[in-house]
Amino acid sequence: MRHPTTERRPPEPSPASARRSAQALVEALRSVGFFLIVEQLGERVLAWSSLVYACQALVVIPSQAFAETAYTKDSGALGRSDAAGLRP
């Protein structure tokens, strides 16, 4: 039997991860709500809105990837205390 102080506990989720999860949930619900409303307008309108949504996603994915890359670069520079690497 292990001593209570030597047991490893899983790390507590950070408030930032909870906020990010809540944001993803709200975005997903917003998309579902949008398509449920558009569905009432007719099949043709739903098809066009789905096409526009897909094209918008093709633009957003690379921009989010660029944002994550910049965030990672800045975080690494801050972790190394390399302020010279952070230029506007």
ROKE-698546 format. One record per atom (N, C-alpha, C): residue number from 0; y, z, x negated; atom name. Coordinates in nm, 2 decimals. Layout:
% residues N
{site NUM, {Y, Z, X}, CA}
...
This chain:
% residues 88
{site 0, {-0.12, 0.00, -0.08}, N}
{site 0, {0.00, 0.00, 0.00}, CA}
{site 0, {0.12, 0.00, -0.09}, C}
{site 1, {0.22, -0.08, -0.05}, N}
{site 1, {0.34, -0.09, -0.13}, CA}
{site 1, {0.44, 0.01, -0.10}, C}
{site 2, {0.52, 0.05, -0.19}, N}
{site 2, {0.63, 0.14, -0.17}, CA}
{site 2, {0.74, 0.07, -0.09}, C}
{site 3, {0.80, 0.13, 0.00}, N}
{site 3, {0.90, 0.06, 0.09}, CA}
{site 3, {1.02, 0.00, 0.01}, C}
{site 4, {1.05, 0.06, -0.10}, N}
{site 4, {1.17, 0.00, -0.18}, CA}
{site 4, {1.13, -0.13, -0.26}, C}
{site 5, {1.00, -0.15, -0.28}, N}
{site 5, {0.96, -0.27, -0.36}, CA}
{site 5, {0.93, -0.39, -0.27}, C}
{site 6, {0.93, -0.37, -0.14}, N}
{site 6, {0.90, -0.48, -0.05}, CA}
{site 6, {1.01, -0.58, -0.05}, C}
{site 7, {0.98, -0.71, -0.05}, N}
{site 7, {1.09, -0.81, -0.05}, CA}
{site 7, {1.12, -0.85, 0.09}, C}
{site 8, {1.24, -0.85, 0.12}, N}
{site 8, {1.28, -0.89, 0.25}, CA}
{site 8, {1.34, -1.03, 0.24}, C}
{site 9, {1.33, -1.11, 0.35}, N}
{site 9, {1.39, -1.24, 0.34}, CA}
{site 9, {1.54, -1.23, 0.35}, C}
{site 10, {1.62, -1.32, 0.28}, N}
{site 10, {1.76, -1.30, 0.28}, CA}
{site 10, {1.82, -1.32, 0.42}, C}
{site 11, {1.93, -1.25, 0.45}, N}
{site 11, {2.00, -1.26, 0.57}, CA}
{site 11, {2.07, -1.39, 0.58}, C}
{site 12, {2.07, -1.46, 0.70}, N}
{site 12, {2.14, -1.58, 0.70}, CA}
{site 12, {2.29, -1.55, 0.69}, C}
{site 13, {2.36, -1.64, 0.62}, N}
{site 13, {2.50, -1.62, 0.60}, CA}
{site 13, {2.58, -1.66, 0.73}, C}
{site 14, {2.70, -1.61, 0.75}, N}
{site 14, {2.78, -1.65, 0.86}, CA}
{site 14, {2.81, -1.80, 0.86}, C}
{site 15, {2.82, -1.85, 0.74}, N}
{site 15, {2.86, -2.00, 0.73}, CA}
{site 15, {2.74, -2.08, 0.79}, C}
{site 16, {2.62, -2.04, 0.76}, N}
{site 16, {2.51, -2.12, 0.81}, CA}
{site 16, {2.50, -2.11, 0.96}, C}
{site 17, {2.53, -1.99, 1.02}, N}
{site 17, {2.54, -1.97, 1.16}, CA}
{site 17, {2.64, -2.06, 1.23}, C}
{site 18, {2.76, -2.07, 1.16}, N}
{site 18, {2.87, -2.15, 1.21}, CA}
{site 18, {2.83, -2.30, 1.21}, C}
{site 19, {2.76, -2.34, 1.10}, N}
{site 19, {2.72, -2.48, 1.08}, CA}
{site 19, {2.62, -2.52, 1.19}, C}
{site 20, {2.53, -2.42, 1.21}, N}
{site 20, {2.42, -2.45, 1.32}, CA}
{site 20, {2.49, -2.46, 1.45}, C}
{site 21, {2.58, -2.37, 1.48}, N}
{site 21, {2.65, -2.38, 1.61}, CA}
{site 21, {2.73, -2.51, 1.63}, C}
{site 22, {2.79, -2.55, 1.52}, N}
{site 22, {2.87, -2.68, 1.52}, CA}
{site 22, {2.77, -2.79, 1.55}, C}
{site 23, {2.66, -2.80, 1.49}, N}
{site 23, {2.56, -2.90, 1.51}, CA}
{site 23, {2.51, -2.90, 1.65}, C}
{site 24, {2.49, -2.78, 1.71}, N}
{site 24, {2.45, -2.77, 1.85}, CA}
{site 24, {2.55, -2.82, 1.94}, C}
{site 25, {2.68, -2.79, 1.92}, N}
{site 25, {2.79, -2.84, 2.00}, CA}
{site 25, {2.80, -2.99, 2.00}, C}
{site 26, {2.79, -3.04, 1.88}, N}
{site 26, {2.79, -3.19, 1.86}, CA}
{site 26, {2.68, -3.26, 1.94}, C}
{site 27, {2.56, -3.20, 1.93}, N}
{site 27, {2.45, -3.26, 2.00}, CA}
{site 27, {2.47, -3.26, 2.15}, C}
{site 28, {2.51, -3.14, 2.20}, N}
{site 28, {2.54, -3.13, 2.34}, CA}
{site 28, {2.65, -3.22, 2.39}, C}
{site 29, {2.75, -3.24, 2.30}, N}
{site 29, {2.86, -3.33, 2.34}, CA}
{site 29, {2.80, -3.47, 2.36}, C}
{site 30, {2.72, -3.51, 2.27}, N}
{site 30, {2.66, -3.65, 2.27}, CA}
{site 30, {2.58, -3.67, 2.40}, C}
{site 31, {2.49, -3.57, 2.43}, N}
{site 31, {2.41, -3.57, 2.54}, CA}
{site 31, {2.49, -3.57, 2.67}, C}
{site 32, {2.60, -3.49, 2.68}, N}
{site 32, {2.69, -3.49, 2.79}, CA}
{site 32, {2.76, -3.62, 2.81}, C}
{site 33, {2.80, -3.68, 2.70}, N}
{site 33, {2.87, -3.81, 2.71}, CA}
{site 33, {2.78, -3.92, 2.77}, C}
{site 34, {2.65, -3.92, 2.72}, N}
{site 34, {2.56, -4.02, 2.77}, CA}
{site 34, {2.52, -3.99, 2.91}, C}
{site 35, {2.51, -3.87, 2.95}, N}
{site 35, {2.48, -3.84, 3.09}, CA}
{site 35, {2.59, -3.88, 3.19}, C}
{site 36, {2.71, -3.87, 3.14}, N}
{site 36, {2.83, -3.92, 3.22}, CA}
{site 36, {2.83, -4.07, 3.23}, C}
{site 37, {2.81, -4.13, 3.12}, N}
{site 37, {2.81, -4.28, 3.11}, CA}
{site 37, {2.70, -4.34, 3.19}, C}
{site 38, {2.58, -4.27, 3.19}, N}
{site 38, {2.47, -4.32, 3.27}, CA}
{site 38, {2.50, -4.34, 3.41}, C}
{site 39, {2.59, -4.25, 3.47}, N}
{site 39, {2.63, -4.27, 3.61}, CA}
{site 39, {2.71, -4.39, 3.64}, C}
{site 40, {2.77, -4.45, 3.53}, N}
{site 40, {2.85, -4.57, 3.55}, CA}
{site 40, {2.77, -4.70, 3.56}, C}
{site 41, {2.65, -4.69, 3.51}, N}
{site 41, {2.57, -4.81, 3.52}, CA}
{site 41, {2.49, -4.84, 3.40}, C}
{site 42, {2.39, -4.93, 3.41}, N}
{site 42, {2.30, -4.96, 3.30}, CA}
{site 42, {2.38, -5.04, 3.19}, C}
{site 43, {2.46, -5.14, 3.23}, N}
{site 43, {2.53, -5.22, 3.13}, CA}
{site 43, {2.63, -5.14, 3.05}, C}
{site 44, {2.70, -5.05, 3.12}, N}
{site 44, {2.80, -4.96, 3.04}, CA}
{site 44, {2.72, -4.87, 2.95}, C}
{site 45, {2.61, -4.82, 2.99}, N}
{site 45, {2.53, -4.73, 2.91}, CA}
{site 45, {2.48, -4.81, 2.78}, C}
{site 46, {2.44, -4.93, 2.80}, N}
{site 46, {2.39, -5.01, 2.69}, CA}
{site 46, {2.51, -5.04, 2.59}, C}
{site 47, {2.63, -5.07, 2.64}, N}
{site 47, {2.74, -5.09, 2.55}, CA}
{site 47, {2.78, -4.96, 2.47}, C}
{site 48, {2.78, -4.85, 2.55}, N}
{site 48, {2.82, -4.73, 2.48}, CA}
{site 48, {2.72, -4.69, 2.38}, C}
{site 49, {2.59, -4.72, 2.40}, N}
{site 49, {2.49, -4.69, 2.30}, CA}
{site 49, {2.51, -4.77, 2.17}, C}
{site 50, {2.54, -4.90, 2.19}, N}
{site 50, {2.57, -4.99, 2.08}, CA}
{site 50, {2.69, -4.94, 2.00}, C}
{site 51, {2.80, -4.90, 2.07}, N}
{site 51, {2.92, -4.85, 2.00}, CA}
{site 51, {2.88, -4.72, 1.92}, C}
{site 52, {2.81, -4.63, 1.99}, N}
{site 52, {2.77, -4.51, 1.92}, CA}
{site 52, {2.68, -4.53, 1.80}, C}
{site 53, {2.59, -4.63, 1.80}, N}
{site 53, {2.51, -4.66, 1.68}, CA}
{site 53, {2.60, -4.72, 1.57}, C}
{site 54, {2.69, -4.80, 1.60}, N}
{site 54, {2.78, -4.86, 1.50}, CA}
{site 54, {2.87, -4.75, 1.44}, C}
{site 55, {2.91, -4.66, 1.52}, N}
{site 55, {2.99, -4.55, 1.47}, CA}
{site 55, {2.91, -4.46, 1.38}, C}
{site 56, {2.78, -4.44, 1.41}, N}
{site 56, {2.70, -4.36, 1.32}, CA}
{site 56, {2.68, -4.42, 1.19}, C}
{site 57, {2.67, -4.56, 1.19}, N}
{site 57, {2.66, -4.63, 1.06}, CA}
{site 57, {2.78, -4.61, 0.97}, C}
{site 58, {2.90, -4.59, 1.03}, N}
{site 58, {3.02, -4.56, 0.95}, CA}
{site 58, {3.03, -4.42, 0.91}, C}
{site 59, {2.98, -4.32, 0.99}, N}
{site 59, {3.00, -4.18, 0.97}, CA}
{site 59, {2.90, -4.13, 0.86}, C}
{site 60, {2.78, -4.19, 0.86}, N}
{site 60, {2.68, -4.14, 0.76}, CA}
{site 60, {2.72, -4.15, 0.62}, C}
{site 61, {2.77, -4.27, 0.57}, N}
{site 61, {2.82, -4.28, 0.43}, CA}
{site 61, {2.94, -4.19, 0.41}, C}
{site 62, {3.03, -4.17, 0.50}, N}
{site 62, {3.15, -4.08, 0.48}, CA}
{site 62, {3.10, -3.94, 0.47}, C}
{site 63, {3.00, -3.89, 0.54}, N}
{site 63, {2.95, -3.76, 0.53}, CA}
{site 63, {2.88, -3.74, 0.40}, C}
{site 64, {2.81, -3.84, 0.35}, N}
{site 64, {2.75, -3.83, 0.22}, CA}
{site 64, {2.85, -3.82, 0.11}, C}
{site 65, {2.96, -3.90, 0.12}, N}
{site 65, {3.06, -3.89, 0.02}, CA}
{site 65, {3.13, -3.75, 0.02}, C}
{site 66, {3.15, -3.69, 0.14}, N}
{site 66, {3.21, -3.56, 0.15}, CA}
{site 66, {3.11, -3.45, 0.09}, C}
{site 67, {2.98, -3.46, 0.11}, N}
{site 67, {2.89, -3.37, 0.05}, CA}
{site 67, {2.89, -3.38, -0.10}, C}
{site 68, {2.90, -3.50, -0.15}, N}
{site 68, {2.90, -3.53, -0.29}, CA}
{site 68, {3.02, -3.46, -0.36}, C}
{site 69, {3.14, -3.48, -0.29}, N}
{site 69, {3.26, -3.42, -0.34}, CA}
{site 69, {3.25, -3.27, -0.34}, C}
{site 70, {3.20, -3.21, -0.23}, N}
{site 70, {3.18, -3.07, -0.22}, CA}
{site 70, {3.09, -3.01, -0.33}, C}
{site 71, {2.98, -3.08, -0.36}, N}
{site 71, {2.89, -3.04, -0.46}, CA}
{site 71, {2.96, -3.04, -0.60}, C}
{site 72, {3.03, -3.15, -0.62}, N}
{site 72, {3.10, -3.16, -0.75}, CA}
{site 72, {3.21, -3.05, -0.77}, C}
{site 73, {3.28, -3.02, -0.66}, N}
{site 73, {3.38, -2.92, -0.67}, CA}
{site 73, {3.32, -2.78, -0.69}, C}
{site 74, {3.21, -2.75, -0.61}, N}
{site 74, {3.14, -2.63, -0.62}, CA}
{site 74, {3.09, -2.60, -0.76}, C}
{site 75, {3.03, -2.71, -0.82}, N}
{site 75, {2.98, -2.70, -0.96}, CA}
{site 75, {3.09, -2.67, -1.06}, C}
{site 76, {3.21, -2.73, -1.04}, N}
{site 76, {3.32, -2.71, -1.13}, CA}
{site 76, {3.37, -2.57, -1.12}, C}
{site 77, {3.38, -2.52, -0.99}, N}
{site 77, {3.42, -2.38, -0.97}, CA}
{site 77, {3.32, -2.28, -1.03}, C}
{site 78, {3.19, -2.31, -1.02}, N}
{site 78, {3.09, -2.22, -1.07}, CA}
{site 78, {3.10, -2.21, -1.22}, C}
{site 79, {3.13, -2.32, -1.29}, N}
{site 79, {3.14, -2.33, -1.43}, CA}
{site 79, {3.28, -2.28, -1.48}, C}
{site 80, {3.37, -2.24, -1.39}, N}
{site 80, {3.51, -2.20, -1.42}, CA}
{site 80, {3.58, -2.32, -1.49}, C}
{site 81, {3.56, -2.44, -1.45}, N}
{site 81, {3.61, -2.56, -1.51}, CA}
{site 81, {3.73, -2.61, -1.42}, C}
{site 82, {3.84, -2.55, -1.43}, N}
{site 82, {3.95, -2.58, -1.34}, CA}
{site 82, {4.01, -2.72, -1.37}, C}
{site 83, {3.99, -2.77, -1.50}, N}
{site 83, {4.03, -2.90, -1.53}, CA}
{site 83, {3.96, -3.01, -1.46}, C}
{site 84, {3.84, -2.98, -1.42}, N}
{site 84, {3.76, -3.08, -1.34}, CA}
{site 84, {3.80, -3.09, -1.20}, C}
{site 85, {3.89, -3.00, -1.15}, N}
{site 85, {3.94, -3.01, -1.02}, CA}
{site 85, {4.09, -3.06, -1.02}, C}
{site 86, {4.10, -3.19, -1.00}, N}
{site 86, {4.23, -3.25, -0.99}, CA}
{site 86, {4.24, -3.31, -0.85}, C}
{site 87, {4.36, -3.30, -0.79}, N}
{site 87, {4.39, -3.37, -0.66}, CA}
{site 87, {4.38, -3.52, -0.67}, C}
